[in-house]
Amino acid sequence: MACLLAFALVFAKRLHDQNINGLWAILVLVALPVALFSGAQAWVGSLPVEQQGPPTTDAIYIAAELAWAAVVLVLAFRTPRLAERYGTRTEARAVLTPRHPIAVLMLSVIAVVVAVSLYAGFFQDGLWVRRPEYSFYSGPAITPPGGGNVFAHCGNAKGVSAYAQKGNSGFVRDAVGGTWSLVVLPDGTLDIQTFSERQVLSYRQDGFTVTATGLRMTSYGSLTKDVDHFMIVARASGNTAENVTVMSFARREYGYLALISSTRLMGKARLLAGSNGARASSFLVMADCTVDQEYEAKPSG
């Protein structure tokens, strides 16, 4: 926020040098981008369904960004006027020198942010610094609908998502979020439940058949201590759609790592009106998991 404030002050000073009231900086830096991106979003919404995806939408949003950047750069580097209605004139290059007070503020804030980031990264617990002892997932307590025992939950998902249909396709990195929980239902069957801030969704309730390979449970509802890898498969199929989700688990020194893949094939009858042809979509992510497993004592000495 301090860097943004410093940038706004620099821009307002450049407007003063051009005999323009600095309050216009609010319109240029706030109102103009909001108007441009709102217009771009309305433009995208008016396109046919098959065109509402990359690269068409990317080009529209990039054009809005370039238009805003052009206005900011032109105003920032215009030469000052002779009249001095708003104080002493300053060349643009003078404002950008390290000795200028605003530049000192920006450099000071950047120095503090870098120092704090380095401290947080190398001396504090965190997944992003790739220390294995801290790369397990600890999620919120979840009450499964219909009862049952949650013996594993996964999060910190990173991966890719893609879809394709006639005349349209898309590819997005890190597009899949939320958490996955493995649940043993009261009748002894398995379920995969996804958790978000708004709701819990059940694969079983959505018509999936959930099976497992290599999974062995204790009488207390936890994983037996000798299991170091297992697989959960959820499959659903109908007249016009088929969906298969596979969760492959592997134990490491701290917690489990899961590779989650899903493929969905959808026929024309299930698509929105105005779209062309059938649709195929898939995602592939890796996630960190905490699994309730029977304790395994390490040999001493």
Phi and psi in degrees as a GROMACS rama.xvg file:
@    title "Ramachandran Plot"
@    xaxis  label "Phi"
@    yaxis  label "Psi"
@TYPE xy
-64.6502  -39.5545  ALA-2
-64.0364  -41.1781  CYS-3
-65.1141  -39.8559  LEU-4
-63.9256  -42.6731  LEU-5
-62.3543  -41.4308  ALA-6
-62.7702  -42.1574  PHE-7
-63.2366  -37.9654  ALA-8
-66.5687  -40.9458  LEU-9
-60.6304  -44.7194  VAL-10
-65.4598  -42.1001  PHE-11
-62.3455  -37.7091  ALA-12
-64.5357  -39.0176  LYS-13
-66.2984  -34.839  ARG-14
-66.5794  -39.1453  LEU-15
-59.2932  -41.809  HIS-16
-63.3131  -20.7572  ASP-17
-101.766  16.4644  GLN-18
61.1362  35.3883  ASN-19
-117.009  133.567  ILE-20
-58.1137  133.487  ASN-21
-63.1106  -18.5875  GLY-22
-64.8352  -19.3188  LEU-23
-65.5539  -16.6035  TRP-24
-61.6872  -31.4177  ALA-25
-64.9981  -41.2024  ILE-26
-67.8284  -41.2029  LEU-27
-72.76  -41.0244  VAL-28
-88.6117  -18.6768  LEU-29
-120.203  -59.7799  VAL-30
-67.1833  -40.3293  ALA-31
-63.1748  -50.0626  LEU-32
-63.5305  -35.0692  PRO-33
-62.4397  -42.9797  VAL-34
-66.7518  -43.2616  ALA-35
-62.9088  -46.4145  LEU-36
-74.0685  -29.4475  PHE-37
-66.5126  -40.7941  SER-38
-64.876  -40.4622  GLY-39
-63.8576  -40.0741  ALA-40
-65.3217  -39.7326  GLN-41
-65.3398  -36.6057  ALA-42
-63.3691  -45.8617  TRP-43
-61.5184  -41.5817  VAL-44
-65.2105  -24.0871  GLY-45
-83.7869  -10.1457  SER-46
-74.6835  157  LEU-47
-59.4901  154.206  PRO-48
-55.9562  -40.1608  VAL-49
-69.5822  -13.523  GLU-50
-101.551  -3.09889  GLN-51
-84.8948  67.5783  GLN-52
-173.41  171.221  GLY-53
-59.2986  149.389  PRO-54
-90.0652  -2.37781  PRO-55
-61.6033  -51.0832  THR-56
-66.0103  -35.5401  THR-57
-59.5917  -43.2482  ASP-58
-62.8701  -38.0584  ALA-59
-66.9861  -45.8506  ILE-60
-69.0154  -35.2827  TYR-61
-65.6586  -38.6094  ILE-62
-61.796  -39.9928  ALA-63
-64.2406  -41.6454  ALA-64
-63.3272  -43.6932  GLU-65
-65.5046  -37.9117  LEU-66
-62.4635  -44.178  ALA-67
-65.4345  -44.7403  TRP-68
-61.5204  -37.4417  ALA-69
-63.3724  -43.7033  ALA-70
-63.1971  -44.3584  VAL-71
-63.3102  -44.3055  VAL-72
-67.4681  -40.8844  LEU-73
-61.437  -45.9436  VAL-74
-69.6684  -33.3038  LEU-75
-71.4216  -31.985  ALA-76
-113.674  14.0012  PHE-77
-67.8058  147.749  ARG-78
-70.7778  147.003  THR-79
-68.4382  156.44  PRO-80
-85.846  163.864  ARG-81
-72.4089  -40.8269  LEU-82
-68.706  149.047  ALA-83
-124.448  66.8352  GLU-84
-72.1211  -27.6856  ARG-85
-119.331  34.202  TYR-86
104.397  -174.856  GLY-87
-63.791  134.89  THR-88
-72.8367  146.467  ARG-89
-137.067  130.153  THR-90
-67.839  151.848  GLU-91
-59.2418  -39.203  ALA-92
-67.9156  -24.9864  ARG-93
-71.7167  -36.8948  ALA-94
-66.361  -30.021  VAL-95
-88.1918  3.59966  LEU-96
-77.3122  148.846  THR-97
-60.8715  -21.5514  PRO-98
-84.1792  -11.8656  ARG-99
-68.8388  140.234  HIS-100
-54.9193  -39.757  PRO-101
-68.6869  -39.6361  ILE-102
-63.9759  -38.9844  ALA-103
-60.3541  -41.2684  VAL-104
-62.2693  -45.6918  LEU-105
-63.5886  -45.3328  MET-106
-64.9228  -36.5599  LEU-107
-66.1847  -43.8898  SER-108
-62.9969  -44.708  VAL-109
-60.5198  -41.7078  ILE-110
-61.9218  -41.1762  ALA-111
-67.1693  -43.3883  VAL-112
-62.2062  -43.361  VAL-113
-63.3841  -44.3024  VAL-114
-63.2837  -44.5095  ALA-115
-65.0115  -39.3478  VAL-116
-63.7846  -42.7979  SER-117
-63.5929  -41.6433  LEU-118
-63.7127  -45.2225  TYR-119
-63.9464  -34.0561  ALA-120
-77.0777  -39.2863  GLY-121
-102.204  -15.3222  PHE-122
-123.165  -5.57409  PHE-123
-116.1  158.884  GLN-124
-67.6644  137.051  ASP-125
-178.08  142.388  GLY-126
-68.2504  -35.2705  LEU-127
-70.1689  -14.4271  TRP-128
-90.5573  5.17272  VAL-129
65.7571  33.4734  ARG-130
-90.5584  117.099  ARG-131
-57.3269  -34.2864  PRO-132
-66.3837  -11.5075  GLU-133
-118.653  11.2932  TYR-134
-99.6146  33.0069  SER-135
-98.7719  163.167  PHE-136
-103.084  132.238  TYR-137
-121.914  103.562  SER-138
-101.416  177.609  GLY-139
-71.165  156.104  PRO-140
-67.9719  130.364  ALA-141
-120.442  130.174  ILE-142
-99.0926  109.122  THR-143
-67.2515  138.353  PRO-144
-64.8347  134.88  PRO-145
83.5923  6.05083  GLY-146
84.5471  -176.977  GLY-147
116.929  175.383  GLY-148
-117.587  121.268  ASN-149
-83.4369  114.619  VAL-150
-109.235  -2.83572  PHE-151
-157.589  142.619  ALA-152
-143.521  143.277  HIS-153
-127.094  145.881  CYS-154
-156.739  -158.566  GLY-155
54.3813  39.7261  ASN-156
-71.9772  135.089  ALA-157
-136.003  131.485  LYS-158
177.038  -150.817  GLY-159
-133.686  156.201  VAL-160
-137.659  139.957  SER-161
-146.045  153.557  ALA-162
-146.291  158.923  TYR-163
-151.158  141.613  ALA-164
-157.349  174.401  GLN-165
-60.3205  121.617  LYS-166
78.1176  5.99442  GLY-167
-155.811  143.985  ASN-168
-159.595  161.361  SER-169
-154.823  153.187  GLY-170
-146.058  122.265  PHE-171
-134.106  134.317  VAL-172
-87.8894  145.897  ARG-173
51.2236  44.4475  ASP-174
-92.9128  -7.13697  ALA-175
-109.844  122.738  VAL-176
-121.766  -156.743  GLY-177
77.9896  -165.564  GLY-178
-132.88  159.813  THR-179
-121.109  135.469  TRP-180
-123.234  138.857  SER-181
-99.5891  128.385  LEU-182
-128.07  135.173  VAL-183
-95.8067  114.241  VAL-184
-74.5223  163.478  LEU-185
-55.9879  -28.7183  PRO-186
-85.6838  5.15771  ASP-187
91.5639  -5.40344  GLY-188
-85.2288  164.807  THR-189
-97.8745  155.694  LEU-190
-147.644  147.869  ASP-191
-107.886  127.703  ILE-192
-125.856  131.554  GLN-193
-101.206  138.676  THR-194
-119.372  134.019  PHE-195
-134.721  -177.503  SER-196
-66.9249  -21.3763  GLU-197
-102.916  -29.8133  ARG-198
-163.177  164.298  GLN-199
-113.402  125.744  VAL-200
-108.759  137.589  LEU-201
-108.9  127.797  SER-202
-64.0434  -40.616  TYR-203
-63.1751  -43.5361  ARG-204
-66.589  -23.5697  GLN-205
-88.3153  8.1506  ASP-206
94.2795  12.6747  GLY-207
-84.5006  148.899  PHE-208
-100.712  121.238  THR-209
-109.465  122.649  VAL-210
-126.49  165.213  THR-211
-134.488  151.562  ALA-212
-129.306  127.75  THR-213
78.9548  10.3659  GLY-214
-95.1284  124.081  LEU-215
-129.995  127.183  ARG-216
-113.731  150.244  MET-217
-83.5697  171.952  THR-218
-69.4211  -12.2601  SER-219
-95.0884  4.32934  TYR-220
85.0466  19.7558  GLY-221
-116.444  166.954  SER-222
-73.189  138.797  LEU-223
-66.2515  152.319  THR-224
-69.4086  -19.0028  LYS-225
-88.6249  -1.34039  ASP-226
-86.9335  123.503  VAL-227
-119.748  -4.28005  ASP-228
-158.555  146.229  HIS-229
-160.163  169.883  PHE-230
-136.503  139.699  MET-231
-118.882  129.514  ILE-232
-123.764  128.021  VAL-233
-118.598  127.545  ALA-234
-133.586  135.973  ARG-235
-140.599  139.333  ALA-236
-145.823  152.598  SER-237
-148.232  -161.533  GLY-238
-69.8795  -33.7311  ASN-239
-123.152  -0.588698  THR-240
-147.223  151.739  ALA-241
-143.972  137.275  GLU-242
-138.396  127.893  ASN-243
-128.715  126.048  VAL-244
-121.306  130.512  THR-245
-123.239  128.889  VAL-246
-117.603  114.07  MET-247
-108.168  122.993  SER-248
-108.646  140.309  PHE-249
-138.362  131.521  ALA-250
-81.2026  143.368  ARG-251
-126.01  -169.621  ARG-252
-62.5057  -37.4106  GLU-253
-125.159  108.278  TYR-254
72.7104  -165.702  GLY-255
-120.035  155.574  TYR-256
-114.756  136.116  LEU-257
-121.456  135.182  ALA-258
-104.252  118.033  LEU-259
-114.945  122.615  ILE-260
-128.04  147.05  SER-261
-145.693  137.025  SER-262
-129.214  134.654  THR-263
-131.275  127.408  ARG-264
-114.369  126.21  LEU-265
-128.864  129.5  MET-266
-80.2537  174.857  GLY-267
-61.0132  -34.1535  LYS-268
-66.0016  -20.5408  ALA-269
-97.1141  -0.109758  ARG-270
-88.8119  161.911  LEU-271
-68.9448  153.563  LEU-272
-63.1293  137.6  ALA-273
97.6006  -11.7784  GLY-274
-88.9085  161.636  SER-275
-113.751  125.379  ASN-276
77.2507  177.096  GLY-277
-74.8781  171.008  ALA-278
-134.379  140.243  ARG-279
-124.969  134.911  ALA-280
-141.773  156.62  SER-281
-159.183  159.344  SER-282
-143.264  154.584  PHE-283
-139.998  117.036  LEU-284
-136.13  158.964  VAL-285
-113.542  142.356  MET-286
-139.927  151.296  ALA-287
-90.0264  139.219  ASP-288
-132.04  144.097  CYS-289
-108.416  124.031  THR-290
-119.62  131.368  VAL-291
-76.8126  102.855  ASP-292
-123.644  146.43  GLN-293
-57.136  138.363  GLU-294
-65.549  136.806  TYR-295
-122.83  110.105  GLU-296
-72.4049  137.086  ALA-297
-85.7776  142.746  LYS-298
-63.5126  138.66  PRO-299
-83.2167  162.592  SER-300
